[in-house]
Amino acid sequence: MKIKDKIVVVTGGGDGIGRAMCKRFHREGAKAIIVVDLNGDKAEAVARAVGGKAYACDVANERDIIKIVEETEENIGPIDLFCSNAGLVDRNASPDDVGSATNESWMRSWNVHVMSHVYAARALLPRMISRGGGYFLNTSSAAGLLSQIGSAVYATTKHAAVAFAEILAITHRDQGIRVSVLCPQGVDTPLLRSGTRGPQHLDGVLTPEECADAVIKGIEAESFLILPHSQVATYVRNKGENYERWLGGMVKLKRSLAAEKTKT
């Protein structure tokens, strides 16, 4: 799919990868860009830069998603591409104890990383199917294909995001629905900078703009997996070929990160 003349919604569009995507979609000639963010001021700033419309929205609230879909389709036109990009990082209280995250932390990440994608699909699928097709870009993470040392919450919910994208693509492909799932490693965003040093810092941190470039290429090719870090494909293949070896390697990586943290 080409972005030119398309109506696009981007959640988490006020900063980081979302902002870069909005600006890149604008350069590609999108007809309209709907910038959605929990921080309304940031959404407004990006919307002004791309001539779009801004919404302050909590993607964990289904009513907010429904409102954006309904108002966009009624006032601007049919949504061609919905980018469920909003995300957060909830870490374990102790990186050495997978049970240390609170129930509130689990539910907050589940609602943002999984249910927001469900809400978008639920609101848009009937509309898209009735007009012969549409596109969902769901942002997950390389952690959704591999894992995230130190955060059971992040790793688990990002895996679930990939699983939902898969079943969305399988179930509705013959109805004209296309799906891509974006799975970057480290990207230089406030989300990455807010965290402690981890494996995502060690393997090539990309700019949000480089990630947006990969998104454009992936959407144009209608690729399910969009991997801005090409080495992730090798890691996934290695994991599938020898799960035990992969687990052993991840344990060694955890030890090395712990040793590095002790030194600092």
N, C-alpha and C positions, 0 to 999 in steps of 0.2 A: 504494500500500500504506500502511496505517495502522500505526504502531508499537505501538499499544496491544495488550498481551497477546502480543507477539512476543518470541522469543528472539534476541538480537543479540550478535554478536562484533565487537569493535573492536580492531584492532591499532594500535600506537602510541597506545594509550588513556591513557597515564600523564601526558600533557602536551598543551598546544597544542590543535589542532583535535580530536584524538582525545578528550581529556578533556572538551572542550565538547560533543562529540557524545554521550558517555556520559551526561553530566548532562542533556542535552536529551532523550535517549531515556527516561531515568528519569522526567522530567516528563511525557512523553507516555504513560507507563503501560506501558512494556515489561515483559514477564513476567520476563525475566532478562537481565542484561547481563554479558557475559564481557569483562573488561578485560585486554588483552594488551599487554605492553611489555617491551622489553629490560631496563629498570630495574624489577625486581620490587617494590621499595619504593614506587615511584610508582604502579604498577599496583594494589598493595594499598590505597594511600590513596584512589584513585578508587573502587575496588570497595567500600570501606567507605562512602563517601559515597552510593553509589547502590544499596547492598544487593546487590551483584553478586559475582562470583567473579573472582579475579585469577590470571593466569599470567605468570611470567617466561619470555620466549620470544624467540628469535632467528628472525625471519621468513624469514631467508635459509636456514634449516635446515628442509628439508621434513619431517623427523621431528617437529619441534616443532609444525608446523601439523597434521599428522596426529593427534598426541596430543591437541591441543586439540579438534579436531573429534570424535574418537572419545569422549573423556571427557565432553564436553558433551552429545552425543547420547545417551550411555548413562545419564548421571546426572541430566541436567536436562530434555532433550527435544530435538526436532528444531530445528536452526538455521534461522530464517526469513531472517535478514539477516546477511551476512558483510561487514564493512567492512575492506578491506585499505587501511589508512591510514598504516602506518609509512613513514617516509622519512628521508632524510639529504641533506646537501649535500657533495659532493666537488668542489672547485674545481680548475681548471687551476693548475699551479704558476706559469704566466704567463698572464694573461688575453688576451695578444696572441699566444698560440701554442696552437692547438687540439691539438697533439700533446704538450703538456707534462704532461698527467696520466699517472700511472703505470698500468700494467696492473692493479695491485691496486685502484687507485681505480675504474677502469672496471668490474671484476668485482664489487666491493663494491656499487656503485650498481645494476648490472644485477641482481644477486641480490635486492636489497631492493625496487627499483622495478618490476621485471618478474617475476622468478621467484617472488616471494612471492605474486603474484596468480595465477600458474599453479598453484602448490602448493595454494592455497585452492580454486580451481576443480576441480582434479584430485581433491581429497579430498571435495568436497561435491557435485559434479554428479551422480554416480550416485544419491546419497541423495535429493537434491532432485527429480531427474527421476522417481524411483520413486514419490514422494508427490505429484507433480503440479505442482511449482514451487518457486521460491525466488528470493532476491534477492542480488545482489552490488553493493556500492558500492565502487568502486576509486578511491582518491585519486591523481590525477596532479597537474597544475598548468597554469596558463595557458602555462607554458613548453612543455608538451606539445602545445599548439596553435599557439604562436607560436615563441618561442625563448628562450634565456637568455644574454644577453651575459656573457662571461667564464667560462662553464662549459659546454664541449662535453659533458662527462659528464652533467650534470644535464639539459640540453636533449634529448640523444639518448635517454636512458633514460626520460624522461617522455613523449617522443613514442611510444616503444615501449609504454608503459603504456596510452596512449590506443588504440593499434592493437590491443592484446590485448583491451581492453574492447569494442572494435568487433566483433572476430571472435567473441568470447564471446556478444555480443548477437545477432549475425546467425545463428550456428550453432544456438543453443539457444532462441531465442524461441518457436518452435512447440512446445517441450517445457515451456513454462511458466516459463522462466527470464527474470527481468528484471535489467537491468544499468543502473547509473548510473555516470558517471565525473565526479568532482569536480575542477574546474579553477580554483582561485582564483589571483589575483595575490598581492599582499602581504597577509599575515595576521600580526598581532602575536603571534608565537610565539618560543620560544627559537631555533628554526631560522632565522627571519628576523633576529633580533637578533644571531646569531652571525656573520652575513655582512657583507661590505662593502656600502656603499651602491650600489644599482643601480636599474634601472628599476622594480622591484617596490616601491620606496620612494616613487616619484614620482606614483603614480596612484591614491592612496586606499588606505591600509592599514586593513583591517577587523579587528575583534576576532574571536577564535575563536568567540565566542557568535553573532556575526552570520553567520559561516560555517555554524555549526550550524543556524541558522534557515533558511538557504538549502537545507541538506541535507534538512530536514524537508519543505519545500515541494517539492523535487525528487522525493523518494521518494513523497510522496503523489500527485504527478502522474505518477509513473513516467517522468520525463524522463531521456533518456540523458545529455545534457550538463547538469551543474549548474554554473552560473557565478555565484558570489557577487558578482563584479564584472561588472555588466551590460555595461560598455563592451567587455569581451573579445569579445562576439559581433560587435560592429562591427569590431574589429581583425581577427578571423578572416575576416569577409566581405571586408574591404579586401584582405587577403592573397590570397584566392582570385580576386578580380576583376582584380588587377594585381600579379602576383608580383614583377616587376622594380621597380615603384614601392615595394612593401613592403620589399624588400631594401635599396633605396636609403635608405629612411627609417630602417631599423635601423642602417645604417652611420652615418648622421648622429647617431643617438642614441648610438651607441658613442663617437663623437668628442666629443659634448657631455659624456658621463660622464667621459671621460678628461680633458677640460679642467677639469671641476669638481674632480676628484681632484687635479690638479696645483695648483690654487689653494689647496686645503686642506693 
